[in-house]
Amino acid sequence: MKKLIPIHIETLLPYQSAKRIGLFGQFLLNANESPYNYNIQMNLDNLNRYPDFQPKKLLKKYSNYLQIQKKNILITRGSDEAIDLLIRTFCVSKIDQIMFCPPTYDMYEVCAKIYNIEIIKIPTLKSFQLNTIQIVQHIKYVKLLYICNPNNPTGNLIDISDLLYLLKKVPSNCLVIIDEAYIEFSSKNSSIFLLKKYSNLIILRTLSKAFGLAGIRCGFLIASSIIVNILKKVLAPYPVPLPVSQIAENALSKKKFSLIFNNIKKILENRDFFISKISNFPYVKKVYPSNTNFILIKFKNSISVFQYLLKCGFVVRDQSHKKILKNCLRITIGTKKECLLLIKSLFDGYTNGII
Ligand SMILES: *Cc1c(COP(=O)(O)O)cnc(C)c1O
């Protein structure tokens, strides 16, 4: 069997998704999902037929939502598929490199490793902003530069001046990919408006976070039509299952929109409430500012907090193994009730000397 497996797959550590880590609890605050669900009606009369390669109605709805032409949009199985598709399409092993700036989303690294593509990591500054000088210095053989904005797991926005600087400085054959998985929590900071000017810019979006539809696996890539057409050559023939496009179309209807944007508003209120309560908590060293539906918190001893919360039924995400995130946990913002219970548990744990 050993001979069967290429060395880069044998040594591969798969993406450690919240589901894969396999922790259980009553309150799942570990995957940045929305706490709100809603009913959606479906018509399943056509399941004997293959779906459209790019479902037309869905494309139209998303095009209206973004005010971007349909030819500039590609629908994918979550933005994770777009991250993978870009590497498969544009990178050649031993020739091209991909670059990203840790601490950031782990899938960029996992995908590059799957295709045996060399990785250049340029760590962020202590402020979690990009080290633009280092990025430009090492960009020569980089085909894909992944930037997560707002960044996961840190929650901050990337300075727009840095994005502009990079778009000006990187060679035109380097694609700059801005992963906007959380942008609906900070809509005015989207880089969509830069697409007209920079043909090597690609934006990734998803319905998994703010739209509360992680379960359907639906994402979107927005880029020049030239790039979209190249990617269409590589994308699977029927990437969007019929029920997925129906649910997504439904979520993007005018009726559902007010509900979804109201949920986003509620999550932001819950977040600010949670931050106001937790900031003065004696066991907290730092609450990092957030432009997302999660917050990164540095504790005195994150392991004890993690274990204690697990016992209380709260599953959060440990980030303490990452460079410059020592003693940090990432907590997804849930319902107001979940926030209140979490605060109570933390205070109880502290006053009783458990953490
Ligand atoms: C959650 C997440 C994704 C994955 O989104 P899917 O559309 O569910 O695949 C992509 N990028 C970042 C930064 C994320 O946090």
PDBQT file of the ligand as one rigid body, heavy atoms in Angstrom, charges set to zero:
ROOT
HETATM    1  C1  LIG A 401     -15.953  29.096   6.011  1.00  0.00    +0.000 C 
HETATM    2  C2  LIG A 401     -14.947  29.636   5.076  1.00  0.00    +0.000 A 
HETATM    3  C3  LIG A 401     -14.896  29.255   3.742  1.00  0.00    +0.000 A 
HETATM    4  C4  LIG A 401     -15.667  28.073   3.239  1.00  0.00    +0.000 C 
HETATM    5  O1  LIG A 401     -16.861  28.387   2.806  1.00  0.00    +0.000 OA
HETATM    6  P1  LIG A 401     -17.764  27.306   2.069  1.00  0.00    +0.000 P 
HETATM    7  O2  LIG A 401     -18.480  28.151   1.108  1.00  0.00    +0.000 OA
HETATM    8  O3  LIG A 401     -18.637  26.715   3.130  1.00  0.00    +0.000 OA
HETATM    9  O4  LIG A 401     -16.888  26.286   1.404  1.00  0.00    +0.000 OA
HETATM   10  C5  LIG A 401     -14.017  29.873   2.890  1.00  0.00    +0.000 A 
HETATM   11  N1  LIG A 401     -13.168  30.816   3.352  1.00  0.00    +0.000 NA
HETATM   12  C6  LIG A 401     -13.172  31.187   4.624  1.00  0.00    +0.000 A 
HETATM   13  C7  LIG A 401     -12.233  32.214   5.078  1.00  0.00    +0.000 C 
HETATM   14  C8  LIG A 401     -14.043  30.601   5.539  1.00  0.00    +0.000 A 
HETATM   15  O5  LIG A 401     -13.987  30.932   6.828  1.00  0.00    +0.000 OA
ENDROOT
TORSDOF 0
